[in-house]
Amino acid sequence: MALSAITFGPGRMAYGMFLPQLRDEFGLGAGTGGAIAGLGFAAFFLALLATAY
C-alpha cells in the first residue's frame, strides 16, 4: 500500500500540474482531461480492491 501511495501521489500531482500544457499540445477538452484523471483514480481503486482480495 505504501508503494502505491508513493508512486501514485506524485504522478497524480504531475498530471494536474501539466494538464494545461497537455490540453494545448494534444487538443484535449476539459471532459477528456477529467476522464483521463478519473480513469487513473478508478484504476487505483481497483488495484486496492485486488490487493485486498
Summary of the structure (lengths in Angstrom):
residues: 53
radius of gyration: 12.9
end to end distance: 13.2
largest distance: 40.5
contacts: 113
relative contact order: 0.15
helix: 91%
strand: 0%
